[in-house]
Amino acid sequence: MIRSGGALFAPMVVPFIFLVLWNVVAVQVGNDLILPGLREVGTLLFHPGTDVISMGSMAGNVAVSLVRVLVGYSLAVVVAIPLGLIMGASKRIYGLLNMFLGLFRPIPPLAWVPLVLAWFGVASFATLVGIEEGQWYIWLNNLKLSMLFIIFIGAFYPVLSNTIYGVSNVPKILVESSRVLGASERDLFVKVLLPAAAPSIVTGMRVGLGVAWMCLVSAEMLPGSLSGVGYLITHAYTVARTDVVVAGMVSIGLVGAFMDWGFRVVEARCFGWQRLSR
């Protein structure tokens, strides 16, 4: 019981020390513009529904950002996983596409901003479907194509790389045995390659989601953005509200950590057998 209690509270020691040091330094500095105190930031975090600098609530802006990230991330997953399965299973297709895709891999998502603005401008999902008013317009107009592209690029390559790695490392005996037993190419993909590569794919999805969340701030700095926690942070800096900047950063960290925890739970429950097989 003592050990389990220690294991429960041990992860809280370092954050507690960090918060104490933060508060001490903030008091010594005595300037909220340089380093806001715990009380100012905590007030914003514990009252997420309160309007912040006339830009809506913290919770509302985080929700808008979360929707953007999930849409861009979902598009990346839908494209990257099938492409990774095909490239991992076929050396010919891998040789055909790997060099081309590898040219774009080192390019930071932020470097795409000038081109993305030239391609999409301030167009959104509302522009695509032709909605110009109403509640649906408000939500769909927040999904700017330029932002979604930046998030898509950030999430695409981690998912693709891990999918290719997972498929290419499936034991050949499984593939050959399946073919000998009469499995079609579709059965081979669905019943052999995909389940065997699933742990690596989930790892790629976990990394990709983290990268997509990190691309959020740069995506929400693009023209046309009027909401989202990234835009809130940028605007708060211009009006010298450092407490809002820090609260926004903490919100991004907490949401990102929660999503990462969700993936770790899935990995532990669905692929715990891997640890036993080693």
C-alpha angles and dihedrals in degrees: 000000000000091000093049091048091050091049089052097051100033095083089055095059098079095044089049092051090047092052092048091050090046092054093046093050092045090053092048093048092047094195119108090195091063099036122357118212129247092257095058094045093040091053090058094045096047092047100047093159095060118107112255121209090329092295101107129265127316090241092051093050092047089051092053091049092047092053091050093049094047093049095048091041093049091052090051092050093048091053101035101049098054090041091049092049091053094045092046093049098043121054090193094057091041091055090046097051107023098079093045094049090042090062090066098040097084093049110105113233090239090061089066093063099096093048094043091053090050092049102042108013108185095330116140141180087275088060091051095051095038098241113151105169145018134055093304089056091055093054098038092046089060089061097080113187092224092056093046090051092054091049091045093054091048094053099035102074100047090051093044095047095048092046092052090047093049095049096043090053096053106121109262091223090067092052095045093045091052092051092048089053090055103260115165122228089258092052089047091056098040102037104029116019099037097048093043092049094041097100091054091044092052090050089052091049090051093051092042093053090052092051091046090053090050090051089055097087094050090046093051092050089068119107115273096040114125100161143029132090092270092055090044090055092048094048093044090056091055091054094044096247098144091165089063090047092054093043089052091049091050090049091053090049094048095048091045092049091049092052091047089050089053091055091047090053090051091049092049094049100040103032104028088116088074092071090051092050094055 
